[in-house]
């Protein structure tokens, strides 16, 4: 897990687990937390994310989970 040092990476991993376990409310809250974390302005340091694949997968996975209900 050392490769995932950013809070946003850890939230994405938790979101994936919530989706895998079909915990829709938890997944929704984690996605909101992710959006909040990524949209903070004036935080301690700007995040320079080179790859957005993990983010795109998180949103796609969430959409899939929500369409199952």
N, CA, C and O atoms as a Maestro MAE file, in Angstrom:
{
 s_m_m2io_version
 :::
 2.0.0
}

f_m_ct {
 s_m_title
 :::
 protein
 m_atom[276] {
  # First column is atom index #
  i_m_mmod_type
  r_m_x_coord
  r_m_y_coord
  r_m_z_coord
  i_m_residue_number
  s_m_chain_name
  s_m_pdb_residue_name
  s_m_pdb_atom_name
  i_m_atomic_number
  :::
  1 25 0.820 -1.195 0.000 1 A "UNK " " N  " 7
  2 3 0.000 0.000 0.000 1 A "UNK " " CA " 6
  3 2 0.861 1.254 0.000 1 A "UNK " " C  " 6
  4 15 0.330 2.361 -0.090 1 A "UNK " " O  " 8
  5 25 2.164 1.106 0.098 2 A "UNK " " N  " 7
  6 3 3.041 2.263 0.077 2 A "UNK " " CA " 6
  7 2 2.961 3.037 -1.221 2 A "UNK " " C  " 6
  8 15 3.237 4.236 -1.247 2 A "UNK " " O  " 8
  9 25 2.584 2.357 -2.312 3 A "UNK " " N  " 7
  10 3 2.485 3.047 -3.583 3 A "UNK " " CA " 6
  11 2 1.314 4.018 -3.605 3 A "UNK " " C  " 6
  12 15 1.269 4.907 -4.455 3 A "UNK " " O  " 8
  13 25 0.355 3.862 -2.676 4 A "UNK " " N  " 7
  14 3 -0.797 4.743 -2.589 4 A "UNK " " CA " 6
  15 2 -0.613 5.673 -1.401 4 A "UNK " " C  " 6
  16 15 -1.098 5.399 -0.304 4 A "UNK " " O  " 8
  17 25 0.087 6.766 -1.627 5 A "UNK " " N  " 7
  18 3 0.408 7.672 -0.537 5 A "UNK " " CA " 6
  19 2 -0.591 8.796 -0.409 5 A "UNK " " C  " 6
  20 15 -0.761 9.350 0.677 5 A "UNK " " O  " 8
  21 25 -1.255 9.144 -1.490 6 A "UNK " " N  " 7
  22 3 -2.215 10.246 -1.447 6 A "UNK " " CA " 6
  23 2 -3.521 9.784 -0.803 6 A "UNK " " C  " 6
  24 15 -3.939 8.637 -0.961 6 A "UNK " " O  " 8
  25 25 -4.140 10.682 -0.091 7 A "UNK " " N  " 7
  26 3 -5.437 10.387 0.508 7 A "UNK " " CA " 6
  27 2 -6.430 9.991 -0.575 7 A "UNK " " C  " 6
  28 15 -7.219 9.066 -0.384 7 A "UNK " " O  " 8
  29 25 -6.400 10.676 -1.699 8 A "UNK " " N  " 7
  30 3 -7.343 10.373 -2.770 8 A "UNK " " CA " 6
  31 2 -7.181 8.934 -3.269 8 A "UNK " " C  " 6
  32 15 -8.173 8.285 -3.600 8 A "UNK " " O  " 8
  33 25 -5.958 8.432 -3.326 9 A "UNK " " N  " 7
  34 3 -5.733 7.045 -3.747 9 A "UNK " " CA " 6
  35 2 -6.361 6.068 -2.755 9 A "UNK " " C  " 6
  36 15 -6.946 5.058 -3.148 9 A "UNK " " O  " 8
  37 25 -6.234 6.375 -1.485 10 A "UNK " " N  " 7
  38 3 -6.798 5.510 -0.457 10 A "UNK " " CA " 6
  39 2 -8.321 5.546 -0.477 10 A "UNK " " C  " 6
  40 15 -8.969 4.526 -0.244 10 A "UNK " " O  " 8
  41 25 -8.895 6.716 -0.754 11 A "UNK " " N  " 7
  42 3 -10.348 6.822 -0.866 11 A "UNK " " CA " 6
  43 2 -10.834 6.008 -2.055 11 A "UNK " " C  " 6
  44 15 -11.862 5.337 -1.969 11 A "UNK " " O  " 8
  45 25 -10.108 6.062 -3.160 12 A "UNK " " N  " 7
  46 3 -10.475 5.287 -4.347 12 A "UNK " " CA " 6
  47 2 -10.478 3.794 -4.029 12 A "UNK " " C  " 6
  48 15 -11.387 3.073 -4.441 12 A "UNK " " O  " 8
  49 25 -9.470 3.330 -3.304 13 A "UNK " " N  " 7
  50 3 -9.409 1.917 -2.931 13 A "UNK " " CA " 6
  51 2 -10.579 1.536 -2.032 13 A "UNK " " C  " 6
  52 15 -11.174 0.472 -2.206 13 A "UNK " " O  " 8
  53 25 -10.909 2.390 -1.078 14 A "UNK " " N  " 7
  54 3 -12.045 2.123 -0.186 14 A "UNK " " CA " 6
  55 2 -13.349 2.135 -0.987 14 A "UNK " " C  " 6
  56 15 -14.244 1.330 -0.728 14 A "UNK " " O  " 8
  57 25 -13.456 3.039 -1.949 15 A "UNK " " N  " 7
  58 3 -14.647 3.105 -2.796 15 A "UNK " " CA " 6
  59 2 -14.803 1.822 -3.601 15 A "UNK " " C  " 6
  60 15 -15.911 1.301 -3.731 15 A "UNK " " O  " 8
  61 25 -13.711 1.313 -4.138 16 A "UNK " " N  " 7
  62 3 -13.767 0.068 -4.902 16 A "UNK " " CA " 6
  63 2 -14.262 -1.067 -4.016 16 A "UNK " " C  " 6
  64 15 -15.087 -1.874 -4.445 16 A "UNK " " O  " 8
  65 25 -13.767 -1.136 -2.792 17 A "UNK " " N  " 7
  66 3 -14.205 -2.180 -1.875 17 A "UNK " " CA " 6
  67 2 -15.693 -2.035 -1.572 17 A "UNK " " C  " 6
  68 15 -16.415 -3.031 -1.533 17 A "UNK " " O  " 8
  69 25 -16.150 -0.824 -1.360 18 A "UNK " " N  " 7
  70 3 -17.576 -0.606 -1.083 18 A "UNK " " CA " 6
  71 2 -18.423 -1.039 -2.284 18 A "UNK " " C  " 6
  72 15 -19.484 -1.637 -2.108 18 A "UNK " " O  " 8
  73 25 -17.967 -0.744 -3.487 19 A "UNK " " N  " 7
  74 3 -18.696 -1.175 -4.683 19 A "UNK " " CA " 6
  75 2 -18.687 -2.696 -4.786 19 A "UNK " " C  " 6
  76 15 -19.716 -3.304 -5.080 19 A "UNK " " O  " 8
  77 25 -17.533 -3.311 -4.547 20 A "UNK " " N  " 7
  78 3 -17.433 -4.765 -4.610 20 A "UNK " " CA " 6
  79 2 -18.388 -5.433 -3.616 20 A "UNK " " C  " 6
  80 15 -18.929 -6.503 -3.891 20 A "UNK " " O  " 8
  81 25 -18.588 -4.797 -2.468 21 A "UNK " " N  " 7
  82 3 -19.460 -5.333 -1.431 21 A "UNK " " CA " 6
  83 2 -20.903 -4.826 -1.579 21 A "UNK " " C  " 6
  84 15 -21.760 -5.099 -0.739 21 A "UNK " " O  " 8
  85 25 -21.150 -4.081 -2.665 22 A "UNK " " N  " 7
  86 3 -22.479 -3.536 -2.981 22 A "UNK " " CA " 6
  87 2 -23.043 -2.675 -1.859 22 A "UNK " " C  " 6
  88 15 -24.234 -2.729 -1.555 22 A "UNK " " O  " 8
  89 25 -22.181 -1.893 -1.260 23 A "UNK " " N  " 7
  90 3 -22.591 -0.958 -0.206 23 A "UNK " " CA " 6
  91 2 -22.747 0.429 -0.841 23 A "UNK " " C  " 6
  92 15 -21.839 1.259 -0.799 23 A "UNK " " O  " 8
  93 25 -23.929 0.651 -1.431 24 A "UNK " " N  " 7
  94 3 -24.166 1.850 -2.225 24 A "UNK " " CA " 6
  95 2 -24.006 3.149 -1.440 24 A "UNK " " C  " 6
  96 15 -23.376 4.093 -1.918 24 A "UNK " " O  " 8
  97 25 -24.570 3.197 -0.243 25 A "UNK " " N  " 7
  98 3 -24.495 4.441 0.530 25 A "UNK " " CA " 6
  99 2 -23.061 4.776 0.908 25 A "UNK " " C  " 6
  100 15 -22.655 5.936 0.851 25 A "UNK " " O  " 8
  101 25 -22.301 3.770 1.292 26 A "UNK " " N  " 7
  102 3 -20.896 3.985 1.647 26 A "UNK " " CA " 6
  103 2 -20.123 4.430 0.411 26 A "UNK " " C  " 6
  104 15 -19.308 5.349 0.485 26 A "UNK " " O  " 8
  105 25 -20.377 3.779 -0.727 27 A "UNK " " N  " 7
  106 3 -19.693 4.141 -1.968 27 A "UNK " " CA " 6
  107 2 -19.996 5.583 -2.359 27 A "UNK " " C  " 6
  108 15 -19.110 6.314 -2.801 27 A "UNK " " O  " 8
  109 25 -21.243 5.984 -2.195 28 A "UNK " " N  " 7
  110 3 -21.626 7.358 -2.525 28 A "UNK " " CA " 6
  111 2 -20.904 8.361 -1.633 28 A "UNK " " C  " 6
  112 15 -20.396 9.375 -2.113 28 A "UNK " " O  " 8
  113 25 -20.862 8.077 -0.340 29 A "UNK " " N  " 7
  114 3 -20.176 8.984 0.582 29 A "UNK " " CA " 6
  115 2 -18.675 9.057 0.277 29 A "UNK " " C  " 6
  116 15 -18.074 10.129 0.349 29 A "UNK " " O  " 8
  117 25 -18.083 7.924 -0.060 30 A "UNK " " N  " 7
  118 3 -16.651 7.925 -0.395 30 A "UNK " " CA " 6
  119 2 -16.391 8.705 -1.678 30 A "UNK " " C  " 6
  120 15 -15.386 9.407 -1.782 30 A "UNK " " O  " 8
  121 25 -17.284 8.589 -2.651 31 A "UNK " " N  " 7
  122 3 -17.111 9.343 -3.887 31 A "UNK " " CA " 6
  123 2 -17.238 10.844 -3.615 31 A "UNK " " C  " 6
  124 15 -16.517 11.650 -4.204 31 A "UNK " " O  " 8
  125 25 -18.155 11.210 -2.724 32 A "UNK " " N  " 7
  126 3 -18.282 12.615 -2.341 32 A "UNK " " CA " 6
  127 2 -17.022 13.096 -1.638 32 A "UNK " " C  " 6
  128 15 -16.565 14.215 -1.870 32 A "UNK " " O  " 8
  129 25 -16.459 12.252 -0.779 33 A "UNK " " N  " 7
  130 3 -15.216 12.609 -0.094 33 A "UNK " " CA " 6
  131 2 -14.084 12.778 -1.106 33 A "UNK " " C  " 6
  132 15 -13.259 13.682 -0.978 33 A "UNK " " O  " 8
  133 25 -14.051 11.912 -2.102 34 A "UNK " " N  " 7
  134 3 -13.029 12.008 -3.146 34 A "UNK " " CA " 6
  135 2 -13.170 13.315 -3.908 34 A "UNK " " C  " 6
  136 15 -12.183 14.016 -4.134 34 A "UNK " " O  " 8
  137 25 -14.383 13.642 -4.300 35 A "UNK " " N  " 7
  138 3 -14.619 14.899 -5.017 35 A "UNK " " CA " 6
  139 2 -14.201 16.091 -4.169 35 A "UNK " " C  " 6
  140 15 -13.587 17.031 -4.674 35 A "UNK " " O  " 8
  141 25 -14.531 16.056 -2.888 36 A "UNK " " N  " 7
  142 3 -14.159 17.149 -1.990 36 A "UNK " " CA " 6
  143 2 -12.641 17.260 -1.882 36 A "UNK " " C  " 6
  144 15 -12.087 18.356 -1.970 36 A "UNK " " O  " 8
  145 25 -11.976 16.135 -1.694 37 A "UNK " " N  " 7
  146 3 -10.519 16.135 -1.558 37 A "UNK " " CA " 6
  147 2 -9.851 16.673 -2.812 37 A "UNK " " C  " 6
  148 15 -8.884 17.430 -2.725 37 A "UNK " " O  " 8
  149 25 -10.353 16.293 -3.968 38 A "UNK " " N  " 7
  150 3 -9.728 16.719 -5.220 38 A "UNK " " CA " 6
  151 2 -10.058 18.157 -5.593 38 A "UNK " " C  " 6
  152 15 -9.372 18.756 -6.422 38 A "UNK " " O  " 8
  153 25 -11.102 18.715 -4.989 39 A "UNK " " N  " 7
  154 3 -11.508 20.062 -5.360 39 A "UNK " " CA " 6
  155 2 -11.054 21.124 -4.365 39 A "UNK " " C  " 6
  156 15 -11.333 22.307 -4.560 39 A "UNK " " O  " 8
  157 25 -10.361 20.723 -3.303 40 A "UNK " " N  " 7
  158 3 -9.911 21.698 -2.311 40 A "UNK " " CA " 6
  159 2 -8.950 22.692 -2.950 40 A "UNK " " C  " 6
  160 15 -8.011 22.319 -3.653 40 A "UNK " " O  " 8
  161 25 -9.208 23.955 -2.686 41 A "UNK " " N  " 7
  162 3 -8.342 25.016 -3.205 41 A "UNK " " CA " 6
  163 2 -7.563 25.595 -2.033 41 A "UNK " " C  " 6
  164 15 -8.116 25.836 -0.960 41 A "UNK " " O  " 8
  165 25 -6.295 25.809 -2.250 42 A "UNK " " N  " 7
  166 3 -5.466 26.403 -1.214 42 A "UNK " " CA " 6
  167 2 -5.061 25.432 -0.139 42 A "UNK " " C  " 6
  168 15 -4.741 25.837 0.979 42 A "UNK " " O  " 8
  169 25 -5.068 24.166 -0.458 43 A "UNK " " N  " 7
  170 3 -4.639 23.152 0.502 43 A "UNK " " CA " 6
  171 2 -3.148 23.232 0.717 43 A "UNK " " C  " 6
  172 15 -2.491 24.136 0.200 43 A "UNK " " O  " 8
  173 25 -2.602 22.296 1.476 44 A "UNK " " N  " 7
  174 3 -1.181 22.330 1.790 44 A "UNK " " CA " 6
  175 2 -0.277 22.237 0.566 44 A "UNK " " C  " 6
  176 15 0.783 22.863 0.533 44 A "UNK " " O  " 8
  177 25 -0.678 21.471 -0.429 45 A "UNK " " N  " 7
  178 3 0.127 21.349 -1.644 45 A "UNK " " CA " 6
  179 2 -0.784 20.936 -2.789 45 A "UNK " " C  " 6
  180 15 -1.672 20.098 -2.630 45 A "UNK " " O  " 8
  181 25 -0.550 21.531 -3.925 46 A "UNK " " N  " 7
  182 3 -1.344 21.174 -5.097 46 A "UNK " " CA " 6
  183 2 -0.999 19.759 -5.530 46 A "UNK " " C  " 6
  184 15 0.162 19.350 -5.499 46 A "UNK " " O  " 8
  185 25 -2.011 19.027 -5.930 47 A "UNK " " N  " 7
  186 3 -1.794 17.651 -6.366 47 A "UNK " " CA " 6
  187 2 -1.603 17.636 -7.874 47 A "UNK " " C  " 6
  188 15 -2.433 18.159 -8.616 47 A "UNK " " O  " 8
  189 25 -0.526 17.045 -8.317 48 A "UNK " " N  " 7
  190 3 -0.238 16.942 -9.740 48 A "UNK " " CA " 6
  191 2 -0.369 15.487 -10.157 48 A "UNK " " C  " 6
  192 15 0.617 14.752 -10.219 48 A "UNK " " O  " 8
  193 25 -1.580 15.090 -10.436 49 A "UNK " " N  " 7
  194 3 -1.859 13.700 -10.810 49 A "UNK " " CA " 6
  195 2 -1.597 13.543 -12.302 49 A "UNK " " C  " 6
  196 15 -2.210 14.223 -13.126 49 A "UNK " " O  " 8
  197 25 -0.691 12.649 -12.636 50 A "UNK " " N  " 7
  198 3 -0.367 12.423 -14.042 50 A "UNK " " CA " 6
  199 2 -1.361 11.483 -14.696 50 A "UNK " " C  " 6
  200 15 -1.751 11.705 -15.842 50 A "UNK " " O  " 8
  201 25 -1.781 10.441 -13.999 51 A "UNK " " N  " 7
  202 3 -2.698 9.464 -14.565 51 A "UNK " " CA " 6
  203 2 -4.043 9.563 -13.862 51 A "UNK " " C  " 6
  204 15 -4.114 9.609 -12.634 51 A "UNK " " O  " 8
  205 25 -5.089 9.594 -14.640 52 A "UNK " " N  " 7
  206 3 -6.424 9.693 -14.048 52 A "UNK " " CA " 6
  207 2 -7.205 8.391 -14.202 52 A "UNK " " C  " 6
  208 15 -8.416 8.367 -13.982 52 A "UNK " " O  " 8
  209 25 -6.535 7.330 -14.570 53 A "UNK " " N  " 7
  210 3 -7.227 6.061 -14.782 53 A "UNK " " CA " 6
  211 2 -7.974 5.611 -13.521 53 A "UNK " " C  " 6
  212 15 -9.117 5.160 -13.603 53 A "UNK " " O  " 8
  213 25 -7.336 5.731 -12.371 54 A "UNK " " N  " 7
  214 3 -7.976 5.308 -11.122 54 A "UNK " " CA " 6
  215 2 -9.236 6.126 -10.853 54 A "UNK " " C  " 6
  216 15 -10.242 5.589 -10.390 54 A "UNK " " O  " 8
  217 25 -9.177 7.417 -11.141 55 A "UNK " " N  " 7
  218 3 -10.349 8.270 -10.937 55 A "UNK " " CA " 6
  219 2 -11.478 7.877 -11.886 55 A "UNK " " C  " 6
  220 15 -12.632 7.746 -11.480 55 A "UNK " " O  " 8
  221 25 -11.128 7.693 -13.147 56 A "UNK " " N  " 7
  222 3 -12.131 7.319 -14.133 56 A "UNK " " CA " 6
  223 2 -12.767 5.976 -13.785 56 A "UNK " " C  " 6
  224 15 -13.978 5.808 -13.928 56 A "UNK " " O  " 8
  225 25 -11.960 5.025 -13.333 57 A "UNK " " N  " 7
  226 3 -12.484 3.714 -12.943 57 A "UNK " " CA " 6
  227 2 -13.422 3.832 -11.745 57 A "UNK " " C  " 6
  228 15 -14.441 3.144 -11.680 57 A "UNK " " O  " 8
  229 25 -13.079 4.699 -10.800 58 A "UNK " " N  " 7
  230 3 -13.919 4.874 -9.613 58 A "UNK " " CA " 6
  231 2 -15.297 5.399 -10.006 58 A "UNK " " C  " 6
  232 15 -16.312 4.898 -9.523 58 A "UNK " " O  " 8
  233 25 -15.336 6.389 -10.866 59 A "UNK " " N  " 7
  234 3 -16.619 6.944 -11.283 59 A "UNK " " CA " 6
  235 2 -17.412 5.943 -12.119 59 A "UNK " " C  " 6
  236 15 -18.633 5.861 -11.981 59 A "UNK " " O  " 8
  237 25 -16.743 5.185 -12.979 60 A "UNK " " N  " 7
  238 3 -17.417 4.165 -13.791 60 A "UNK " " CA " 6
  239 2 -17.971 3.052 -12.897 60 A "UNK " " C  " 6
  240 15 -19.094 2.589 -13.093 60 A "UNK " " O  " 8
  241 25 -17.180 2.634 -11.927 61 A "UNK " " N  " 7
  242 3 -17.611 1.577 -11.007 61 A "UNK " " CA " 6
  243 2 -18.816 2.044 -10.197 61 A "UNK " " C  " 6
  244 15 -19.740 1.271 -9.946 61 A "UNK " " O  " 8
  245 25 -18.801 3.310 -9.791 62 A "UNK " " N  " 7
  246 3 -19.910 3.853 -9.011 62 A "UNK " " CA " 6
  247 2 -21.191 3.887 -9.860 62 A "UNK " " C  " 6
  248 15 -22.270 3.524 -9.393 62 A "UNK " " O  " 8
  249 25 -21.051 4.317 -11.074 63 A "UNK " " N  " 7
  250 3 -22.198 4.370 -11.978 63 A "UNK " " CA " 6
  251 2 -22.797 2.975 -12.186 63 A "UNK " " C  " 6
  252 15 -24.017 2.813 -12.207 63 A "UNK " " O  " 8
  253 25 -21.945 1.993 -12.337 64 A "UNK " " N  " 7
  254 3 -22.381 0.603 -12.504 64 A "UNK " " CA " 6
  255 2 -23.143 0.130 -11.259 64 A "UNK " " C  " 6
  256 15 -24.206 -0.483 -11.363 64 A "UNK " " O  " 8
  257 25 -22.580 0.426 -10.085 65 A "UNK " " N  " 7
  258 3 -23.226 0.028 -8.837 65 A "UNK " " CA " 6
  259 2 -24.599 0.674 -8.696 65 A "UNK " " C  " 6
  260 15 -25.564 0.011 -8.316 65 A "UNK " " O  " 8
  261 25 -24.688 1.949 -8.998 66 A "UNK " " N  " 7
  262 3 -25.941 2.665 -8.829 66 A "UNK " " CA " 6
  263 2 -26.993 2.199 -9.824 66 A "UNK " " C  " 6
  264 15 -28.186 2.269 -9.527 66 A "UNK " " O  " 8
  265 25 -26.589 1.730 -10.987 67 A "UNK " " N  " 7
  266 3 -27.556 1.271 -11.984 67 A "UNK " " CA " 6
  267 2 -28.118 -0.111 -11.648 67 A "UNK " " C  " 6
  268 15 -29.110 -0.536 -12.240 67 A "UNK " " O  " 8
  269 25 -27.494 -0.809 -10.709 68 A "UNK " " N  " 7
  270 3 -27.953 -2.134 -10.312 68 A "UNK " " CA " 6
  271 2 -29.171 -2.083 -9.402 68 A "UNK " " C  " 6
  272 15 -29.882 -3.076 -9.247 68 A "UNK " " O  " 8
  273 25 -29.407 -0.924 -8.802 69 A "UNK " " N  " 7
  274 3 -30.512 -0.840 -7.832 69 A "UNK " " CA " 6
  275 2 -31.843 -0.573 -8.494 69 A "UNK " " C  " 6
  276 15 -32.863 -0.476 -7.811 69 A "UNK " " O  " 8
  :::
 }
 m_bond[275] {
  # First column is bond index #
  i_m_from
  i_m_to
  i_m_order
  :::
  1 1 2 1
  2 2 3 1
  3 3 4 2
  4 3 5 1
  5 5 6 1
  6 6 7 1
  7 7 8 2
  8 7 9 1
  9 9 10 1
  10 10 11 1
  11 11 12 2
  12 11 13 1
  13 13 14 1
  14 14 15 1
  15 15 16 2
  16 15 17 1
  17 17 18 1
  18 18 19 1
  19 19 20 2
  20 19 21 1
  21 21 22 1
  22 22 23 1
  23 23 24 2
  24 23 25 1
  25 25 26 1
  26 26 27 1
  27 27 28 2
  28 27 29 1
  29 29 30 1
  30 30 31 1
  31 31 32 2
  32 31 33 1
  33 33 34 1
  34 34 35 1
  35 35 36 2
  36 35 37 1
  37 37 38 1
  38 38 39 1
  39 39 40 2
  40 39 41 1
  41 41 42 1
  42 42 43 1
  43 43 44 2
  44 43 45 1
  45 45 46 1
  46 46 47 1
  47 47 48 2
  48 47 49 1
  49 49 50 1
  50 50 51 1
  51 51 52 2
  52 51 53 1
  53 53 54 1
  54 54 55 1
  55 55 56 2
  56 55 57 1
  57 57 58 1
  58 58 59 1
  59 59 60 2
  60 59 61 1
  61 61 62 1
  62 62 63 1
  63 63 64 2
  64 63 65 1
  65 65 66 1
  66 66 67 1
  67 67 68 2
  68 67 69 1
  69 69 70 1
  70 70 71 1
  71 71 72 2
  72 71 73 1
  73 73 74 1
  74 74 75 1
  75 75 76 2
  76 75 77 1
  77 77 78 1
  78 78 79 1
  79 79 80 2
  80 79 81 1
  81 81 82 1
  82 82 83 1
  83 83 84 2
  84 83 85 1
  85 85 86 1
  86 86 87 1
  87 87 88 2
  88 87 89 1
  89 89 90 1
  90 90 91 1
  91 91 92 2
  92 91 93 1
  93 93 94 1
  94 94 95 1
  95 95 96 2
  96 95 97 1
  97 97 98 1
  98 98 99 1
  99 99 100 2
  100 99 101 1
  101 101 102 1
  102 102 103 1
  103 103 104 2
  104 103 105 1
  105 105 106 1
  106 106 107 1
  107 107 108 2
  108 107 109 1
  109 109 110 1
  110 110 111 1
  111 111 112 2
  112 111 113 1
  113 113 114 1
  114 114 115 1
  115 115 116 2
  116 115 117 1
  117 117 118 1
  118 118 119 1
  119 119 120 2
  120 119 121 1
  121 121 122 1
  122 122 123 1
  123 123 124 2
  124 123 125 1
  125 125 126 1
  126 126 127 1
  127 127 128 2
  128 127 129 1
  129 129 130 1
  130 130 131 1
  131 131 132 2
  132 131 133 1
  133 133 134 1
  134 134 135 1
  135 135 136 2
  136 135 137 1
  137 137 138 1
  138 138 139 1
  139 139 140 2
  140 139 141 1
  141 141 142 1
  142 142 143 1
  143 143 144 2
  144 143 145 1
  145 145 146 1
  146 146 147 1
  147 147 148 2
  148 147 149 1
  149 149 150 1
  150 150 151 1
  151 151 152 2
  152 151 153 1
  153 153 154 1
  154 154 155 1
  155 155 156 2
  156 155 157 1
  157 157 158 1
  158 158 159 1
  159 159 160 2
  160 159 161 1
  161 161 162 1
  162 162 163 1
  163 163 164 2
  164 163 165 1
  165 165 166 1
  166 166 167 1
  167 167 168 2
  168 167 169 1
  169 169 170 1
  170 170 171 1
  171 171 172 2
  172 171 173 1
  173 173 174 1
  174 174 175 1
  175 175 176 2
  176 175 177 1
  177 177 178 1
  178 178 179 1
  179 179 180 2
  180 179 181 1
  181 181 182 1
  182 182 183 1
  183 183 184 2
  184 183 185 1
  185 185 186 1
  186 186 187 1
  187 187 188 2
  188 187 189 1
  189 189 190 1
  190 190 191 1
  191 191 192 2
  192 191 193 1
  193 193 194 1
  194 194 195 1
  195 195 196 2
  196 195 197 1
  197 197 198 1
  198 198 199 1
  199 199 200 2
  200 199 201 1
  201 201 202 1
  202 202 203 1
  203 203 204 2
  204 203 205 1
  205 205 206 1
  206 206 207 1
  207 207 208 2
  208 207 209 1
  209 209 210 1
  210 210 211 1
  211 211 212 2
  212 211 213 1
  213 213 214 1
  214 214 215 1
  215 215 216 2
  216 215 217 1
  217 217 218 1
  218 218 219 1
  219 219 220 2
  220 219 221 1
  221 221 222 1
  222 222 223 1
  223 223 224 2
  224 223 225 1
  225 225 226 1
  226 226 227 1
  227 227 228 2
  228 227 229 1
  229 229 230 1
  230 230 231 1
  231 231 232 2
  232 231 233 1
  233 233 234 1
  234 234 235 1
  235 235 236 2
  236 235 237 1
  237 237 238 1
  238 238 239 1
  239 239 240 2
  240 239 241 1
  241 241 242 1
  242 242 243 1
  243 243 244 2
  244 243 245 1
  245 245 246 1
  246 246 247 1
  247 247 248 2
  248 247 249 1
  249 249 250 1
  250 250 251 1
  251 251 252 2
  252 251 253 1
  253 253 254 1
  254 254 255 1
  255 255 256 2
  256 255 257 1
  257 257 258 1
  258 258 259 1
  259 259 260 2
  260 259 261 1
  261 261 262 1
  262 262 263 1
  263 263 264 2
  264 263 265 1
  265 265 266 1
  266 266 267 1
  267 267 268 2
  268 267 269 1
  269 269 270 1
  270 270 271 1
  271 271 272 2
  272 271 273 1
  273 273 274 1
  274 274 275 1
  275 275 276 2
  :::
 }
}
